[in-house]
């Protein structure tokens, strides 16, 4: 038997939504409903309402909307089935037996999570052992404290093709390959009837960074080469647990820290770690790719306007504009991005070492709005001396506003661009 709509409706009916939400959010009675400051975005005046009779919550500020199950998945970060089981236990209901295929997938995921946890323990042990000396020296050189090392779970992968494979042999090679821990050079089948070649450890001779989901479970790894070799950073491949385009490094720590109203997006692992050590626990980083639409939406679940803080060099500024253009179709009332630019040639660690955390706060305080960043980029992109060049600027600005899907936001961008253009050329 699977979870029928009727069973789920009964579960919702037996759940007091105001009581459920009131466990973590201060709620107040307001007529036949309840109200609260929205937990999905930073606000001082309550715009979040809870209706027990209809069984839903709604925020008139950010549009967050859902029922008891949605609350458990979006606010608590639980997978759907775990949310259902927890609500059912509170309501005194028995959960029907899951669909066999779903049960098989859940069991497979559990096995993969166990394998990743075992790999994490192995890497941590290696870092503490004789072979981890070079990795420990690198961390000491970077000024990484023992507390930060433990908090982020640094490890070391020995420069060997089979040490991890041997240590985790009880999981079986197929599962370790599926988890992205081993490389199978032949894939599913060897080519042309050739003898099968042995699988081997994916990460070798690298400082290891565990990548965790929002619940703190290790789902992937990043590894930094310590000696000569390429690539400098190597991430796990996409697996049933890990989709790099949907994951943000340090999301498990940054999500609770974001309740202070700020999330900082930086370029890489070490930027996140340097900021954490300097007292900025709310930093995250994409995983070797440009910021994706899924990652932007994930950021908006934490704060309405995350701060993108990229290096001041050409590559960093190109990444900022790429993120700005990717966000345009997604914009909605209240939700945007802003952009803080580090001094040329400095990453967060350089800036903090040279000038202290206060300098980093000053950089963040000077963040540009999305529209300011786009405007500055377009007016400096090419000369504006001839009528044709000025007309080309107008076309580029129109293309930017046309890319916005929300009609109200699109209209405001078009109006603002038009006013700025007219003030520049016709004032």
C-alpha positions, 0 to 999 in steps of 0.5 A, a space after each residue: 500500500 502507498 500513501 493515498 491522497 485520502 491518508 495524507 488529508 487525514 494526516 493534515 486534518 489531525 495536525 494542528 498547524 499553529 501548534 506545529 509551527 509554534 514549536 520553533 516560531 513565536 505565534 500570536 492569535 489574530 481572530 480565527 487565524 494566527 500570525 508571526 514574523 515569517 521564518 522564511 525571510 527577515 521581517 519585523 512586522 508579521 506578515 505570516 499567517 496560519 489558518 488551522 481550519 484550512 490547514 495552511 500557512 501563507 506569507 504575504 511578504 515573500 509568498 511562502 505557502 504550504 501545509 504541515 508536510 511542506 513546513 517540515 520539508 521547507 523549514 525543517 529540511 526533512 525529506 518527504 517520507 521523514 516529514 510524514 513519519 514524524 507527523 504521523 507519530 505525533 498524530 497517532 497514525 500508522 504509516 502505510 507500507 511504502 511502495 516497494 520501489 520507493 522502499 528500495 530507493 530509500 534503502 539504497 540511499 541509506 546505504 550510500 549515506 553509510 558509505 559516505 559517513 565511513 569514508 569521512 571517518 577514514 579521511 579524518 583518521 588519515 589526516 591525523 596519522 603519519 601520511 597526513 603530515 603534509 595536509 596538516 602542514 598546509 592547514 597550519 600554513 593557512 592559519 586554520 585553527 583546530 576548532 575550525 578543522 574539526 567543525 568542517 571535518 577536514 580529512 586526507 586521502 592517501 596517495 594510493 589507488 586502493 587504501 579507501 577501497 580496502 578500508 570500505 570493502 564491506 560496502 562492496 565495489 558497486 556501492 562505492 562506485 555509485 557513491 563516487 568514491 571509486 572510479 570504475 575504468 570500464 563502466 558497466 561493461 569492458 569494451 570489446 570483450 577485454 578483461 575487466 580492469 580494477 576500480 580504484 580510489 577517486 581521491 588520492 593525495 588530497 586534502 578532503 572537504 566533506 560536502 554536507 546536505 542541509 541536515 549535516 549528512 556527508 553527501 560528497 567530497 571535494 579534494 585539494 591537491 597538495 603536490 603537483 597535479 591537476 585539477 587543483 580541486 576535484 569534486 565528487 561526481 553527481 550521484 543519487 545523493 549529490 547534484 552539484 548544481 543544487 548543492 551549496 557548500 556549508 549549507 548545513 551551517 549557513 542555514 541556521 546562521 542566516 536567521 540573522 538576516 544575511 547569507 554571503 556567497 563566495 567562490 570556493 571552499 577556502 573562502 567559506 572556511 576563512 570567513 567562518 574562522 573570522 566570525 562569518 558563519 553564514 557563508 556558502 559557495 557553489 561547487 566548481 560551477 557558476 551559480 545555478 537557478 536551483 542554488 539561487 532559489 535555495 538561497 532565497 529560502 534563507 534570505 531575500 537578498 543574499 550577498 554575492 562576494 566575488 574576487 575583484 579580478 576579471 574572472 570574479 566580476 565575470 562570475 558576478 554578471 553571469 549570476 546576475 543574468 541567471 537571476 533575472 528570469 527568477 526575480 519576484 517581489 522582495 527577492 533579489 541579489 546584491 554584489 560585494 566586490 573584494 579589492 583586486 587581487 584579494 580573496 576573503 582570506 587575504 583581506 581578513 589577514 591584511 585588515 581584519 574582519 572589520 574590512 570584510 564587514 565594510 566590503 559587505 556593507 558596500 554591496 551594490 544592488 542587482 540593478 546597479 551592478 547591471 547598469 554599471 556593467 552595461 554602461 562600461 561595456 563599450 564606448 558611448 560616443 555615437 548615436 549607434 552606440 547609445 542605441 545599442 546600450 538602450 537595446 541591451 538594457 531593454 533585453 535585460 528588463 525583458 528577461 524578467 518574468 514577473 510583470 511588476 518587477 519587469 515594469 520597475 526595471 524598465 522604468 528605472 533603466 529608462 530614467 537612468 538612460 534619459 538622465 545620461 543622454 537627455 538631461 
